[in-house]
């Protein structure tokens, strides 16, 4: 039997069934179910049409959307919509659809603004679908339009102006109404010699559909790693000393191997966002290597939310009790966390997960902190030139905050930049090219800043900074002077 039935076949079957059932139903009711309540119907009726029908009243600005996107979306989709790992790219891709490697984004491929609103509202953020307010959805949609250069930075999207936004690729989506098209062509479905059973030949994890730990078909054939194997490989030696610890390091607690093995299976639901064990790398969430017993928010290179930074400042440590409370209700325990996951309800499941993390990610509480970079020496400032640079810098404010206490936005906070190592702003997630420059010991001096400002994308191939550059040498010189002055208030 064909797995899919022709629309006309279905319609005909429904009409025949309805006519046969109508007479009988009029005489006798089935006595099953009840009428759906207004609230139940409303919960299902959430689709939005391209003409705006179905939109709830509300509004949201690009500025508000930028803040929400940074908290809820950037960990998967990148600060500029460039996509992290294999998560979808949301911005860019202009004029690539006819190329060998088309980049299908909101700005290059999607047909309607309603598609953005509907998808964000229905399915995002990942792990906490339909938790956003209507105004939040308007704001995030506005920011996604801004990332694709479709609206200005002061734009406010609402149900009133929604239909005025037209995506560039709309004209290339056409209804296929040809009589001989697969949609309308008359077909005679096979209704005999059906298979008695269906065999599953592949699963999403193997097919690599969802960003994961990089599993392949070959990986699927290999036996899964066991907790016992990880214990031999990753568990620290019992007599190992912790560096720079004034008192002796506590002995490693005995591991319940059966419980850890069960935790290993439960951890599979976490692998979309986390890598665990020796050599683990940051993904959507931080790498879980040496977590148990370590200070909160201490994984190098991961951009933590404010709530985790605050807990780290208080000296909080990942012990069993802390981990259990967090796993139970992440968003309640750490309000404002970027981890959009509902939590692990069963206490025994949390205990198993913790036991597994103890096994593969034992902590090193006495780890030595990295030395802070040396501050740049005081240099003479051309006040008039710096003042001109301050005016030129207005073009940079959409992405960068500047001055003492400047916070990271789309780009890193800019304070005491001159003389600082490249890629050294705490908490900012840099592109690979900047990480390489940082590893090479490169420093922001006047020459490197000038070269970067002139042609950012050429000077740092692969940078996330989607800015064409400052053409005039005099403007770049003024900007550099302004940045010098900001670091020496």
Secondary structure, DSSP 8 states (H G I E B T S, - for coil): --SS--HHHHHHHHHHHHHHHHHHHHH----------HHHHHHH-----TT-TT--S-EEEHHHHHHHHHHHTHHHH-TTS--STTS---S--TT-TTSTT----TTTT---HHHHHHHHHHH-STTSTT-S-HHHHHHHHHHHHHHTTSS-TT-EEETTTGGG---TTGGG------TTSTTTS------SS--S-------HHHHT-S--S---HHHHHS----HHHHHHHH---TT---TT-SS---------HHHHHHHHHHGGGGTTT--BSTT---SSS--BSS-BTSBTT--TT----HHHHHHHHTT-B--HHHHHHHHH-HHHHTTT-S--------HHHHHHHHHHHHHH-B--TT----------------HHHHHHHHHHGGGGTTT--BSTT---SSS--BSS-TTSBTT--TT----HHHHHHHHTT-B--HHHHHHHHH-HHHHTTT-S--------HHHHHHHHHHHHHHTT-
